[in-house]
Amino acid sequence: MAGNSGLKRTLRHLTHNEAAPGIVLMLCAAIALILANSPLAEPWHELFHHPLSWTPIPKLDTLHMWINDGLMAVFFFVVGLEIKREILDGELSSPNRRRLPVIAAIAGMAVPALVYMAIAGGEPDLHRGWAIPSATDIAFAIGVLALAGKGLPSSLRLFLLTVAIVDDLGAVLVIAFFYTTGLDITWLGIAAGLLVALIALNRAGVSSLLPYIVGAVALWFAVLHSGVHATIAGVLAALTVPLALNKQHDSPLLRLEHALVAPNGFLIVPLFGLANAGVHFGLPEGGSATLPLAIGIGLVLGKQIGIFGSIIGAERLGIAQRPEGTSLRQLWGLALLCGIGFTMSLFIAGLAFPQSPALVEEAKLGILGGSLISALAGLVLLKGSARRVIA
């Protein structure tokens, strides 16, 4: 019994530790990389990409597709819940609070894309990958920030979270507008009707979770067949869930978010890492270094130039003030952490080059290399700045 209670305490501590999901993701990525460069590489690849003997949805005929198009819709559903909560009642709820994070996030997406195109723009086949280095992996970044230790101002963590949430919103819009092909008008119409029905539930004051969950699954199924990427359904469905608090200061949105945070952080994102992070070290036969270099440099240099530069510029122009109690060195370290693309970058890479597994493998090299350099450089800067204030 004592052992069981100790295990329960450990599990409770892990699920309430914000750094834990990022650390679990790092371990899964490491496992995938080791297996992809071992004698087990082929069976490991087959596990995720070999057609399933049976699937309830013919469009999802591999384990990889179930993870990327199915489980990741839940990941984006949680992202949608976070975005709505932050916009209505969080750090994005007032102009003064959202000004700097929005500026930093936009610059942090635009500059890496420009860096990417400056390097890869001469090769038309690579143009679709422009958004890959624009993404930030919030779980990974928070995990590394936690490893930097105590002594960092709490405003730094809050600013990182807010920038990452705006970044996630930007990534969702990029996926919806730039990586949607072959629209099926019938399914798109069904999806639109389901979205209107979910909005009507919200307007009618329905607070039961079941109708929203059923509606979200139906919307996902329709979007999956519409030509728009299925994960967009997760965000759209989340935005219809009511946030209005009851007398107990609870709401359907908060209940759903609370229920899904742990499965999202400890199951869905790690599974995505296992299925997508496994890349063989070295370029594929006949491959080029242009794509991994464009992505890696975009993540390492583009992110820090965009985010750190926009923070300094906004402060000097009097547009916004830096987070309270933070030093320039700490903000520089934070900008580097935003160069950890990983989950979202890997996801966008698959959308950018769906017909070219070789390019996806090249992209993974750039994503992993750029994310690792960003994580280590950010960690060194932040560890050195803890408990010190540097102007």
DRENVEX-260447 format. One record per atom (N, C-alpha, C): x, y, z; residue in one letter. Coordinates in pm, whole numbers, padded with zeros to 5 digits, always signed. Example, Ala and Ser with C-alpha at 12.3 -4.5 7.8 and 13.67 -1.06 7.14 Angstrom:
+01319-00569+00780a;+01230-00450+00780a;+01320-00330+00780a;+01285-00225+00708s;+01367-00106+00714s;+01290+00003+00787s;
***
This chain:
+00084-00121+00000m;+00000+00000+00000m;+00087+00126+00000m;+00196+00122+00081a;+00285+00238+00087a;+00348+00265-00048a;+00383+00153-00116g;+00442+00167-00249g;+00345+00228-00347g;+00217+00185-00338n;+00115+00240-00429n;+00094+00389-00407n;+00090+00430-00278s;+00068+00572-00249s;+00188+00655-00297s;+00307+00597-00283g;+00427+00667-00333g;+00423+00684-00483g;+00377+00580-00552l;+00365+00587-00698l;+00262+00692-00738l;+00149+00694-00664k;+00044+00792-00694k;+00096+00934-00675k;+00175+00956-00568r;+00230+01090-00544r;+00325+01130-00657r;+00407+01034-00701t;+00501+01061-00810t;+00427+01097-00938t;+00322+01018-00970l;+00245+01044-01091l;+00176+01180-01083l;+00122+01212-00964r;+00054+01340-00946r;+00153+01456-00966r;+00275+01438-00911h;+00377+01542-00925h;+00414+01561-01073h;+00428+01450-01144l;+00466+01458-01286l;+00360+01526-01369l;+00233+01489-01347t;+00125+01545-01430t;+00100+01692-01399t;+00147+01742-01284h;+00129+01883-01252h;+00258+01963-01273h;+00361+01897-01325n;+00488+01964-01351n;+00491+02006-01498n;+00495+02137-01523e;+00487+02186-01661e;+00605+02142-01745e;+00720+02114-01679a;+00838+02074-01755a;+00831+01928-01799a;+00752+01848-01728a;+00751+01704-01752a;+00713+01665-01895a;+00608+01723-01955p;+00576+01685-02093p;+00691+01709-02190p;+00762+01820-02171g;+00875+01849-02257g;+00987+01748-02241g;+01009+01705-02116i;+01114+01605-02090i;+01075+01470-02149i;+00947+01432-02135v;+00899+01307-02195v;+00914+01312-02347v;+00882+01428-02406l;+00897+01445-02551l;+01042+01430-02593l;+01134+01487-02516m;+01277+01474-02545m;+01320+01327-02543m;+01272+01252-02444l;+01307+01110-02433l;+01254+01032-02553l;+01131+01060-02592c;+01071+00990-02707c;+01145+01023-02835c;+01184+01150-02850a;+01261+01188-02969a;+01395+01115-02972a;+01458+01104-02855a;+01586+01034-02847a;+01570+00886-02882a;+01462+00824-02833i;+01436+00683-02864i;+01416+00665-03015i;+01337+00755-03076a;+01311+00746-03219a;+01440+00761-03299a;+01526+00853-03257l;+01653+00875-03327l;+01744+00753-03314l;+01752+00696-03195i;+01837+00578-03173i;+01789+00462-03259i;+01659+00436-03258l;+01605+00324-03335l;+01620+00346-03486l;+01606+00472-03530a;+01618+00502-03673a;+01761+00486-03724a;+01857+00484-03633n;+01997+00468-03671n;+02056+00338-03618n;+01968+00239-03600s;+02009+00108-03549s;+01966-00001-03647s;+02004-00126-03621p;+01958-00236-03707p;+01805-00251-03709p;+01737-00186-03614l;+01590-00195-03608l;+01522-00085-03690l;+01600-00010-03767a;+01545+00104-03839a;+01431+00066-03933a;+01449-00043-04010e;+01346-00080-04107e;+01217-00125-04040e;+01223-00219-03942p;+01096-00256-03876p;+01032-00140-03801p;+01114-00049-03747w;+01060+00069-03679w;+00982+00157-03777w;+01038+00177-03897h;+00970+00254-04000h;+00843+00184-04045h;+00850+00053-04063e;+00734-00024-04108e;+00620-00019-04006e;+00656-00015-03878l;+00554-00010-03772l;+00458+00105-03794l;+00509+00220-03835f;+00427+00339-03850f;+00373+00357-03992f;+00444+00306-04092h;+00408+00338-04231h;+00351+00220-04310h;+00358+00099-04257h;+00302-00016-04329h;+00149-00010-04323h;+00080-00033-04435p;-00068-00029-04434p;-00127-00124-04330p;-00227-00075-04259l;-00293-00156-04157l;-00378-00265-04222l;-00387-00380-04154s;-00470-00490-04208s;-00618-00453-04206s;-00657-00364-04112w;-00795-00315-04107w;-00796-00177-04045w;-00880-00089-04097t;-00897+00043-04039t;-01042+00087-04055t;-01102+00146-03954p;-01243+00189-03965p;-01261+00307-04059p;-01151+00378-04088i;-01158+00492-04180i;-01054+00468-04289i;-01096+00430-04409p;-01001+00396-04517p;-00898+00505-04544p;-00935+00630-04524k;-00841+00740-04550k;-00722+00734-04456k;-00740+00676-04338l;-00632+00662-04241l;-00589+00515-04239l;-00497+00481-04327d;-00463+00339-04344d;-00328+00299-04287d;-00262+00391-04215t;-00138+00358-04146t;-00142+00414-04004t;-00059+00360-03917l;-00051+00411-03780l;-00002+00556-03782l;+00090+00587-03873h;+00142+00722-03886h;+00030+00820-03917h;-00061+00784-04006m;-00171+00874-04042m;-00271+00887-03927m;-00294+00781-03853w;-00383+00790-03737w;-00327+00887-03632w;-00194+00885-03617i;-00131+00976-03520i;-00134+01119-03572i;-00090+01140-03698n;-00077+01276-03751n;-00209+01342-03787n;-00305+01263-03837d;-00434+01320-03877d;-00544+01299-03774d;-00522+01203-03684g;-00623+01172-03584g;-00588+01228-03447g;-00487+01170-03382l;-00451+01215-03248l;-00406+01360-03246l;-00339+01405-03352m;-00294+01544-03352m;-00410+01643-03362m;-00527+01596-03404a;-00645+01683-03400a;-00681+01716-03255a;-00657+01619-03165v;-00679+01645-03022v;-00577+01747-02971v;-00452+01732-03015f;-00348+01828-02979f;-00391+01969-03020f;-00440+01985-03143f;-00483+02116-03190f;-00611+02161-03121f;-00693+02067-03076f;-00812+02102-02998f;-00769+02170-02867f;-00668+02113-02802v;-00616+02173-02678v;-00556+02310-02708v;-00483+02321-02819v;-00428+02451-02860v;-00541+02553-02877v;-00651+02511-02941g;-00765+02600-02960g;-00827+02645-02829g;-00838+02552-02734l;-00891+02588-02602l;-00802+02691-02534l;-00670+02670-02542e;-00576+02764-02481e;-00584+02901-02546e;-00592+02903-02679i;-00600+03031-02750i;-00727+03107-02709i;-00841+03038-02705k;-00966+03105-02669k;-00960+03157-02526k;-00909+03076-02434r;-00900+03120-02293r;-00809+03241-02280r;-00695+03241-02349e;-00601+03353-02339e;-00659+03480-02401e;-00733+03466-02511i;-00789+03584-02576i;-00902+03645-02494i;-00986+03560-02434l;-01102+03609-02360l;-01071+03647-02215l;-00975+03575-02153d;-00954+03597-02010d;-00809+03571-01970d;-00715+03605-02056g;-00575+03577-02023g;-00483+03687-02071g;-00360+03647-02103e;-00257+03743-02141e;-00284+03812-02275e;-00378+03759-02352l;-00411+03822-02480l;-00543+03897-02474l;-00594+03920-02353s;-00728+03977-02338s;-00731+04129-02344s;-00617+04196-02333s;-00617+04342-02341s;-00504+04387-02433s;-00520+04501-02500p;-00418+04550-02594p;-00281+04564-02530p;-00273+04617-02409n;-00145+04640-02345n;-00071+04509-02316n;-00147+04407-02278r;-00085+04279-02241r;-00045+04197-02362r;-00118+04212-02473r;-00087+04129-02588r;+00004+04195-02690r;+00028+04326-02675r;+00101+04397-02780r;+00239+04337-02807r;+00322+04325-02702l;+00458+04276-02722l;+00462+04129-02762l;+00387+04038-02697p;+00389+03899-02742p;+00345+03880-02887p;+00244+03958-02930v;+00197+03946-03068v;+00304+03996-03164v;+00366+04111-03133i;+00473+04163-03219i;+00587+04062-03227i;+00628+04009-03111a;+00740+03914-03107a;+00707+03787-03184a;+00585+03737-03168a;+00547+03613-03235a;+00542+03631-03386a;+00485+03744-03432i;+00476+03769-03577i;+00616+03782-03637i;+00702+03861-03571a;+00840+03875-03620a;+00912+03741-03613a;+00880+03663-03509g;+00944+03533-03492g;+00898+03429-03592g;+00790+03456-03663m;+00747+03368-03772m;+00795+03421-03907m;+00794+03555-03923a;+00828+03614-04052a;+00977+03604-04083a;+01063+03636-03986v;+01207+03638-04013v;+01261+03499-04047v;+01225+03392-03973p;+01273+03259-04013p;+01229+03220-04154p;+01107+03260-04192a;+01059+03231-04328a;+01143+03305-04432a;+01180+03430-04402l;+01265+03507-04493l;+01405+03447-04502l;+01458+03404-04388v;+01590+03339-04387v;+01586+03212-04470v;+01479+03133-04450y;+01463+03009-04527y;+01463+03038-04677y;+01384+03137-04720m;+01373+03166-04862m;+01502+03226-04918m;+01577+03298-04834a;+01706+03352-04879a;+01804+03240-04911a;+01793+03128-04839i;+01884+03015-04861i;+01829+02917-04964i;+01699+02886-04955a;+01640+02782-05041a;+01560+02838-05158a;+01551+02971-05168g;+01466+03031-05270g;+01506+02998-05413g;+01633+02962-05434g;+01679+02929-05567g;+01634+02793-05617g;+01571+02714-05529e;+01525+02580-05567e;+01372+02574-05551e;+01299+02589-05662p;+01151+02595-05656p;+01087+02477-05583p;+01147+02359-05590d;+01090+02242-05524d;+01086+02257-05372d;+01166+02349-05320l;+01176+02366-05174l;+01090+02482-05123l;+01027+02559-05210h;+00954+02678-05169h;+00843+02647-05068h;+00779+02530-05081r;+00666+02497-04991r;+00709+02478-04847r;+00839+02469-04823g;+00886+02448-04686g;+00912+02576-04609g;+00870+02691-04663w;+00903+02820-04601w;+00854+02834-04457w;+00743+02766-04423a;+00685+02782-04288a;+00747+02688-04185a;+00829+02593-04228i;+00882+02493-04134i;+00961+02556-04019i;+01052+02652-04045p;+01128+02709-03931p;+01054+02818-03856p;+00929+02845-03891s;+00853+02952-03826s;+00786+02907-03697s;+00786+02776-03670a;+00709+02722-03558a;+00791+02712-03429a;+00719+02709-03316t;+00782+02690-03184t;+00712+02575-03113t;+00792+02486-03054d;+00737+02375-02977d;+00725+02418-02831d;+00602+02445-02787i;+00580+02501-02654i;+00623+02404-02542i;+00592+02274-02557a;+00627+02177-02453a;+00778+02164-02439a;+00847+02153-02550f;+00992+02141-02550f;+01056+02266-02489f;+01009+02384-02532a;+01067+02510-02486a;+01046+02528-02335a;+00927+02497-02285i;+00900+02510-02141i;+00986+02409-02064i;+01004+02288-02120g;+01090+02189-02055g;+01232+02238-02040g;+01288+02298-02145v;+01425+02350-02137v;+01432+02468-02042v;+01330+02555-02044l;+01328+02669-01952l;+01331+02620-01807l;+01259+02512-01777a;+01259+02456-01642a;+01397+02402-01606a;+01467+02344-01703l;+01601+02290-01678l;+01702+02401-01648l;+01669+02524-01689a;+01759+02637-01662a;+01767+02668-01514a;+01671+02615-01436g;+01676+02627-01291g;+01598+02745-01237g;+01602+02755-01105k;+01531+02864-01037k;+01611+02993-01050k;+01547+03102-01015g;+01614+03231-01020g;+01574+03315-01139g;+01501+03256-01233l;+01451+03333-01348l;+01318+03397-01311l;+01292+03518-01358p;+01165+03585-01324p;+01046+03508-01382p;+00936+03503-01306s;+00817+03432-01351s;+00759+03496-01477s;+00784+03625-01495s;+00733+03694-01613s;+00795+03640-01742s;+00917+03583-01731l;+00984+03527-01848l;+00909+03405-01899l;+00870+03317-01807r;+00795+03196-01844r;+00660+03234-01903r;+00593+03332-01841l;+00461+03375-01889l;+00472+03435-02029l;+00578+03512-02052f;+00598+03572-02184f;+00624+03464-02289f;+00704+03363-02254l;+00731+03252-02346l;+00602+03179-02381l;+00519+03151-02281l;+00391+03084-02305l;+00303+03165-02399l;+00298+03296-02376t;+00210+03382-02456t;+00259+03390-02600t;+00389+03407-02618v;+00446+03411-02754v;+00417+03279-02825v;+00436+03167-02753a;+00415+03036-02814a;+00269+03015-02853a;+00175+03066-02773i;+00033+03053-02805i;-00002+03133-02931i;+00051+03255-02941v;+00029+03334-03063v;+00094+03265-03182v;+00212+03208-03159d;+00283+03133-03263d;+00198+03014-03310d;+00136+02944-03214d;+00049+02831-03249d;-00069+02878-03335d;-00127+02992-03299l;-00238+03047-03378l;-00191+03078-03520l;-00072+03136-03531g;-00016+03164-03662g;+00006+03037-03743g;+00055+02932-03676a;+00079+02804-03745a;-00052+02744-03795a;-00157+02755-03714v;-00288+02704-03755v;-00336+02776-03881v;-00321+02909-03884l;-00363+02986-04001l;-00280+02951-04124l;-00151+02930-04103v;-00063+02892-04214v;-00107+02758-04273v;-00134+02660-04185i;-00177+02528-04231i;-00308+02540-04308i;-00401+02619-04254a;-00533+02631-04317a;-00526+02697-04455a;-00442+02801-04468f;-00442+02879-04592f;-00337+02837-04694f;-00228+02776-04649f;-00119+02747-04741f;-00095+02598-04765f;-00153+02512-04681y;-00130+02369-04699y;-00262+02292-04715y;-00356+02357-04779t;-00484+02295-04812t;-00492+02276-04963t;-00518+02153-05007t;-00525+02125-05151t;-00643+02032-05181t;-00694+02039-05305g;-00797+01947-05351g;-00923+01948-05269g;-00987+02064-05258l;-01107+02077-05174l;-01225+01997-05230l;-01296+01930-05141d;-01420+01859-05175d;-01535+01945-05122d;-01609+02008-05214i;-01711+02106-05175i;-01821+02043-05090i;-01858+01917-05120t;-01965+01851-05043t;-01925+01835-04897t;-01806+01778-04876w;-01760+01758-04738w;-01734+01891-04669w;-01687+01989-04745l;-01663+02121-04688l;-01795+02183-04642l;-01902+02163-04719g;-02033+02212-04681g;-02085+02144-04555g;-02064+02012-04546i;-02104+01938-04425i;-02028+01991-04304i;-01897+02014-04322a;-01816+02066-04212a;-01866+02203-04168a;-01901+02288-04265a;-01952+02422-04233a;-02083+02412-04154a;-02170+02319-04194g;-02296+02300-04124g;-02275+02254-03981g;-02179+02163-03961l;-02149+02114-03826l;-02090+02225-03739l;-02006+02309-03799l;-01948+02420-03723l;-02058+02518-03681l;-02150+02546-03771v;-02262+02635-03737v;-02345+02575-03623v;-02366+02443-03626a;-02442+02376-03520a;-02371+02389-03386a;-02238+02376-03385l;-02162+02390-03261l;-02170+02533-03208l;-02163+02630-03299i;-02177+02770-03258i;-02316+02794-03199i;-02418+02733-03261a;-02555+02747-03211a;-02569+02690-03069a;-02502+02577-03042l;-02502+02520-02907l;-02446+02620-02808l;-02337+02684-02846n;-02275+02784-02759n;-02371+02900-02734n;-02433+02950-02841r;-02524+03064-02829r;-02647+03030-02746r;-02685+02903-02751a;-02804+02861-02675a;-02771+02838-02528a;-02645+02851-02490g;-02606+02835-02351g;-02592+02691-02305g;-02575+02598-02399v;-02557+02457-02363v;-02422+02441-02294v;-02423+02386-02172s;-02299+02371-02096s;-02254+02226-02082s;-02337+02132-02125s;-02299+01990-02122s;-02186+01966-02222s;-02087+01887-02184l;-01972+01863-02271l;-02003+01767-02386l;-02095+01672-02364l;-02119+01566-02462l;-02152+01619-02601l;-02245+01717-02616p;-02277+01765-02751p;-02155+01825-02822p;-02070+01892-02746y;-01950+01953-02807y;-01850+01846-02849y;-01837+01742-02769i;-01744+01634-02803i;-01792+01559-02926i;-01921+01524-02928v;-01979+01455-03045v;-01966+01542-03169v;-01998+01671-03155g;-01988+01763-03267g;-01846+01779-03316g;-01750+01781-03224a;-01608+01795-03261a;-01561+01674-03341a;-01601+01553-03298v;-01562+01431-03371v;-01623+01430-03511v;-01752+01469-03520a;-01818+01474-03651a;-01752+01578-03741a;-01717+01693-03684l;-01651+01798-03761l;-01515+01749-03811l;-01440+01682-03725w;-01310+01626-03765w;-01326+01530-03883w;-01427+01443-03877f;-01449+01345-03984f;-01480+01416-04115f;-01562+01519-04109a;-01598+01592-04231a;-01478+01667-04288a;-01402+01734-04201v;-01285+01809-04246v;-01179+01715-04302v;-01164+01596-04241l;-01069+01496-04289l;-01092+01463-04436l;-01220+01463-04478h;-01254+01427-04616h;-01273+01550-04706h;-01253+01670-04650s;-01283+01791-04727s;-01164+01844-04807s;-01044+01801-04770g;-00924+01856-04834g;-00851+01954-04744g;-00920+02015-04647v;-00855+02096-04543v;-00793+01998-04445v;-00676+02031-04391h;-00615+01934-04302h;-00701+01911-04178h;-00714+01786-04139a;-00809+01747-04034a;-00784+01815-03901a;-00659+01848-03871t;-00628+01908-03741t;-00693+02046-03725t;-00723+02114-03836i;-00790+02244-03827i;-00926+02230-03758i;-00988+02114-03775a;-01118+02089-03710a;-01105+02097-03558a;-00990+02054-03506g;-00968+02060-03361g;-00974+02202-03309g;-00907+02293-03379v;-00907+02433-03337v;-01047+02494-03350v;-01111+02471-03463l;-01245+02529-03486l;-01345+02480-03382l;-01343+02350-03353a;-01435+02295-03253a;-01409+02354-03115a;-01279+02370-03082a;-01243+02424-02950a;-01296+02565-02931a;-01294+02643-03037l;-01339+02783-03027l;-01487+02796-03000l;-01564+02688-03018t;-01709+02693-02991t;-01743+02652-02848t;-01647+02597-02775v;-01674+02551-02637v;-01686+02672-02545v;-01793+02683-02465p;-01814+02802-02381p;-01709+02816-02271p;-01667+02941-02249l;-01575+02971-02140l;-01648+03030-02019l;-01770+03080-02038a;-01843+03149-01931a;-01842+03069-01802a;-01801+03135-01692l;-01789+03069-01562l;-01924+03058-01492l;-01943+02947-01421n;-02062+02932-01338n;-02032+02980-01195n;-02123+02954-01103k;-02103+03001-00965k;-01984+02936-00898k;-01945+02818-00946q;-01829+02748-00890q;-01699+02788-00962q;-01705+02894-01045h;-01590+02942-01123h;-01535+02831-01214h;-01628+02759-01273d;-01593+02650-01364d;-01665+02674-01496d;-01617+02610-01602s;-01681+02623-01732s;-01651+02499-01815s;-01732+02472-01921p;-01703+02357-02008p;-01562+02362-02066p;-01516+02482-02106l;-01382+02493-02164l;-01275+02454-02062l;-01286+02506-01941l;-01186+02475-01840l;-01186+02327-01804l;-01306+02267-01798r;-01314+02124-01766r;-01247+02040-01875r;-01274+02074-02001l;-01214+02001-02112l;-01062+02019-02115l;-01020+02144-02098e;-00876+02171-02101e;-00804+02095-01989e;-00863+02097-01869h;-00804+02027-01756h;-00797+01875-01781h;-00902+01822-01844a;-00907+01678-01869a;-00809+01634-01978a;-00779+01723-02072l;-00699+01684-02188l;-00551+01720-02179l;-00514+01807-02085v;-00375+01852-02077v;-00279+01734-02056v;-00310+01646-01961a;-00220+01534-01934a;-00214+01434-02049a;-00329+01386-02104p;-00320+01296-02220p;-00248+01359-02338p;-00268+01488-02357n;-00203+01559-02466n;-00051+01561-02447n;-00007+01597-02326g;+00136+01611-02298g;+00210+01482-02280g;+00141+01380-02226f;+00210+01255-02192f;+00180+01139-02286f;+00085+01157-02378l;+00053+01049-02471l;+00059+01095-02616l;-00020+01195-02652i;-00034+01234-02792i;+00096+01292-02849i;+00151+01395-02782v;+00273+01457-02834v;+00392+01360-02830v;+00412+01281-02723p;+00520+01182-02728p;+00504+01079-02839p;+00379+01034-02864l;+00356+00941-02976l;+00391+01006-03109l;+00356+01133-03122f;+00393+01205-03244f;+00545+01208-03259f;+00615+01234-03148g;+00761+01235-03152g;+00818+01101-03192g;+00763+00993-03137l;+00810+00859-03173l;+00788+00829-03321l;+00674+00875-03374a;+00638+00845-03513a;+00709+00933-03615a;+00756+01051-03571n;+00806+01148-03668n;+00951+01191-03650n;+01007+01173-03531a;+01142+01224-03505a;+01251+01130-03552a;+01219+01007-03583g;+01320+00911-03625g;+01376+00944-03762g;+01496+00996-03767v;+01559+01031-03894v;+01699+00972-03896v;+01736+00919-04011h;+01870+00862-04026h;+01970+00975-04040h;+02075+00971-03958f;+02177+01075-03966f;+02251+01065-04099f;+02258+01177-04168g;+02317+01177-04300g;+02210+01201-04404g;+02248+01268-04512l;+02151+01300-04617l;+02107+01175-04692l;+01979+01169-04734p;+01935+01058-04819p;+02017+01057-04950p;+02024+00942-05014e;+02099+00929-05138e;+02049+01031-05241e;+02143+01107-05295g;+02108+01209-05393g;+02051+01335-05329g;+02053+01343-05197g;+01997+01458-05128g;+02089+01578-05130g;+02035+01693-05087s;+02109+01819-05084s;+02106+01876-04943s;+02210+01952-04909a;+02217+02014-04777a;+02137+02143-04770a;+02084+02189-04883t;+02015+02318-04886t;+01895+02322-04792t;+01809+02220-04798l;+01688+02221-04716l;+01719+02216-04567l;+01801+02120-04518p;+01830+02121-04375p;+01900+02248-04328p;+01988+02305-04412l;+02055+02430-04374l;+01956+02545-04365l;+01865+02555-04462a;+01766+02662-04462a;+01678+02655-04337a;+01638+02533-04301i;+01552+02516-04182i;+01631+02541-04055i;+01750+02479-04044g;+01830+02493-03923g;+01869+02637-03896g;+01917+02708-04000i;+01956+02848-03982i;+01833+02935-03956i;+01721+02900-04020g;+01597+02973-03993g;+01555+02963-03848g;+01567+02843-03790l;+01531+02824-03649l;+01629+02893-03555l;+01758+02875-03579v;+01859+02926-03486v;+01875+03077-03497v;+01895+03127-03619l;+01917+03270-03637l;+01788+03347-03659l;+01700+03294-03744g;+01577+03365-03776g;+01490+03393-03655g;+01473+03291-03571k;+01389+03308-03452k;+01447+03411-03356k;+01577+03400-03327q;+01632+03494-03229q;+01640+03635-03283q;+01669+03651-03413i;+01671+03785-03472i;+01530+03845-03471i;+01431+03765-03512g;+01294+03814-03518g;+01239+03850-03381g;+01250+03758-03285i;+01190+03781-03153i;+01271+03880-03070i;+01402+03857-03056f;+01484+03947-02975f;+01489+04086-03036f;+01503+04092-03169g;+01508+04222-03236g;+01379+04299-03222g;+01265+04230-03230s;+01135+04299-03218s;+01112+04347-03075s;+01160+04273-02976i;+01145+04316-02836i;+01224+04445-02813i;+01351+04446-02858i;+01435+04565-02841i;+01375+04683-02918i;+01333+04657-03043g;+01275+04763-03124g;+01149+04821-03064g;+01060+04733-03015a;+00934+04780-02955a;+00960+04863-02830a;+01059+04822-02751e;+01090+04896-02628e;+01150+05032-02661e;+01244+05037-02754r;+01311+05163-02786r;+01219+05262-02857r;+01122+05208-02930l;+01025+05296-02998l;+00910+05335-02907l;+00907+05281-02785g;+00801+05314-02691g;+00670+05246-02721g;+00672+05140-02803i;+00549+05070-02838i;+00505+04977-02725i;+00603+04913-02660a;+00574+04820-02550a;+00697+04805-02463a;+00674+04763-02338q;+00784+04742-02244q;+00814+04594-02232q;+00941+04565-02207r;+00980+04425-02187r;+00913+04369-02062r;+00897+04235-02051p;+00837+04175-01931p;+00909+04221-01804p;+00833+04248-01700e;+00887+04303-01576e;+00995+04214-01517e;+01107+04276-01479g;+01214+04203-01409g;+01305+04121-01497g;+01289+04131-01628t;+01371+04050-01718t;+01489+04131-01772t;+01599+04063-01795s;+01718+04126-01853s;+01723+04097-02002s;+01805+04172-02074l;+01820+04148-02217l;+01879+04009-02243l;+01970+03966-02156r;+02028+03834-02173r;+01922+03726-02160r;+01831+03741-02063q;+01724+03643-02045q;+01629+03643-02165q;+01599+03760-02219l;+01512+03767-02335l;+01580+03709-02459l;+01712+03724-02468w;+01787+03663-02576w;+01779+03510-02564w;+01796+03462-02441g;+01784+03317-02418g;+01644+03267-02453g;+01542+03345-02417l;+01405+03307-02451l;+01386+03302-02603l;+01442+03400-02673a;+01429+03401-02820a;+01493+03276-02881a;+01604+03233-02822l;+01668+03109-02869l;+01579+02988-02844l;+01515+02983-02728l;+01425+02870-02698l;+01310+02863-02797l;+01267+02977-02848c;+01159+02979-02947c;+01205+02918-03080c;+01337+02897-03094g;+01389+02830-03212g;+01380+02678-03203g;+01321+02628-03095i;+01295+02484-03084i;+01164+02458-03158i;+01174+02420-03283g;+01054+02400-03365g;+00988+02266-03340g;+01063+02162-03346f;+01028+02023-03325f;+00885+01985-03365f;+00792+01966-03269t;+00661+01908-03300t;+00591+01978-03416t;+00572+02110-03406m;+00499+02181-03510m;+00578+02186-03640m;+00712+02201-03631s;+00794+02203-03752s;+00790+02069-03824s;+00799+01959-03748l;+00789+01826-03808l;+00653+01808-03874l;+00550+01859-03809f;+00415+01846-03863f;+00402+01922-03995f;+00452+02045-03998i;+00443+02126-04120i;+00530+02066-04231i;+00643+02006-04195a;+00730+01944-04297a;+00655+01833-04372a;+00576+01755-04298g;+00497+01650-04361g;+00392+01705-04455g;+00337+01823-04420l;+00237+01887-04506l;+00302+01953-04628l;+00424+02005-04609a;+00491+02077-04717a;+00536+01984-04830a;+00580+01863-04793f;+00634+01772-04894f;+00565+01634-04884f;+00433+01629-04903p;+00360+01503-04883p;+00397+01394-04984p;+00446+01433-05100q;+00478+01334-05203q;+00628+01307-05210q;+00705+01359-05117s;+00851+01341-05123s;+00908+01303-04988s;+00907+01173-04956p;+00964+01127-04829p;+01110+01169-04811p;+01186+01176-04921a;+01327+01215-04911a;+01341+01358-04860a;+01255+01449-04911l;+01260+01588-04864l;+01216+01599-04718l;+01118+01518-04679v;+01075+01518-04538v;+01191+01475-04448v;+01267+01373-04492e;+01383+01328-04414e;+01489+01437-04406e;+01513+01507-04517e;+01608+01617-04515e;+01560+01727-04419e;+01430+01755-04425a;+01372+01858-04337a;+01391+01819-04190a;+01374+01692-04159k;+01390+01646-04020k;+01531+01675-03969k;+01632+01656-04055l;+01769+01685-04013l;+01783+01831-03972l;+01728+01921-04053g;+01734+02063-04021g;+01656+02098-03896g;+01539+02037-03880i;+01455+02064-03762i;+01524+02017-03635i;+01575+01895-03637l;+01640+01840-03517l;+01768+01915-03485l;+01849+01944-03589g;+01973+02017-03566g;+01948+02158-03515g;+01857+02231-03581g;+01828+02367-03539g;+01765+02372-03401g;+01675+02278-03373s;+01609+02275-03241s;+01709+02244-03131s;+01801+02150-03157l;+01900+02113-03056l;+01995+02229-03027l;+02044+02295-03131i;+02134+02409-03111i;+02062+02520-03035i;+01938+02548-03074s;+01860+02653-03006s;+01839+02619-02859s;+01807+02492-02831a;+01783+02450-02693a;+01910+02464-02608a;+02021+02417-02659l;+02147+02421-02582l;+02194+02564-02563l;+02190+02646-02668a;+02233+02786-02657a;+02144+02864-02562a;+02012+02842-02573g;+01919+02910-02483g;+01940+02868-02339g;+01964+02738-02319l;+01987+02686-02183l;+02111+02749-02120l;+02220+02759-02197v;+02345+02818-02146v;+02323+02964-02107v;+02258+03040-02194l;+02233+03181-02165l;+02146+03199-02042l;+02039+03120-02032l;+01946+03136-01921l;+02006+03089-01789l;+02082+02980-01792k;+02147+02933-01669k;+02243+03038-01616k;+02315+03103-01706g;+02410+03205-01665g;+02345+03333-01616g;+02217+03351-01652s;+02150+03477-01614s;+02065+03461-01489s;+02041+03339-01443a;+01956+03315-01325a;+02016+03386-01204a;+01925+03446-01126r;+01959+03518-01002r;+02047+03641-01025r;+02059+03680-01154r;+02134+03803-01183r;+02051+03891-01273r;+02067+04018-01264v;+01998+04111-01352v;+02104+04177-01438v;+02093+04157-01568i;+02188+04211-01663i;+02114+04304-01757i;+02153+04425-01767a;+02081+04523-01849a;+02103+04495-01996a;
***
